[in-house]
Amino acid sequence: MNLHTSQRIQIKKTLSWTVISIIITTLIGWMLTGNFYIGAGIGLADRAVKMGIYYAHERFWHGKYKAQKAAKRETIT
């Protein structure tokens, strides 16, 4: 796959933000429970759930965009 520089940068930023997000949630879970492993489980579960919800959110908006685009084509023709 031939990625442009901006795409590579966005992938690196996405991955670094994912790591930062997991670390923050893990630390908060650890502080609240006093157990690192529970905190890590919370951090990883949080990321997994949010990735799934984000994907569903994107698919919803993509479908909405496609429907609007199709409706515009209908009114033009």
N, C-alpha and C positions, 0 to 999 in steps of 0.2 A: 504494500500500500504506500503510495507516494503522498505524503502529507506536506502541506505548505508550512512555512515557519510559524504562521499565526495558529495553525491547528496544533502543531507540536507544543507551542507555548500554552494553549488552552488545555491540552491534555495534562501537561505538567502541573498547571495551576489547579485543575480539577482533582488530580491525585493528591497534591500537597494539601488542598483544603479538606479532602476526605480524611487524611491522616490527622490533621489538626482537630477536626470535628470529633473524630473517635477519641483522641486523647483528652479533649475537654470533657466530653460526656463520661468517659471512664473515670477521670479524676473526680468529677462531681459525684458519680455513683460510689466511688471509693470513700470519699469524705462522708457521704450520708450513711453508708452501711458499715464502714470500717473494714471492709473486706475487698482486697484488690480484685480478686477473681469475679466477685459479683459485679463490681464496678466495670470490669472489662466486658463481662457478659452484657451488661446494660449498654455499654458503648457500642458493641458490635450489633446487638439487636436493634438499637436505635438507628444505626446506619442502614441496616438491611431493610427495616420497615420503611424508612424514608426514601430509599431508592425505589422500592416498589410503588409507593404512593406517588413519587415524582414521575415515574414512568406512566402510571395511569393518568395523572394530571396532563402530561404531555400528549398522550393519545386522545384525551378528551378535547383539548384545544386544537389538535391537528384535525380531528373530525369536524369540529365546529368551523375551522378555517376552510376546509374542503367544501362543506355545505354552503358557506357564504359565497365562495368562488363559483360553485355550480349555479347558485341562484342568480348571480350577476350575469353569467353566460346566458341563462334562460331569458333574462329581461332584455339582453342585447339582441338576441336572434328573433 
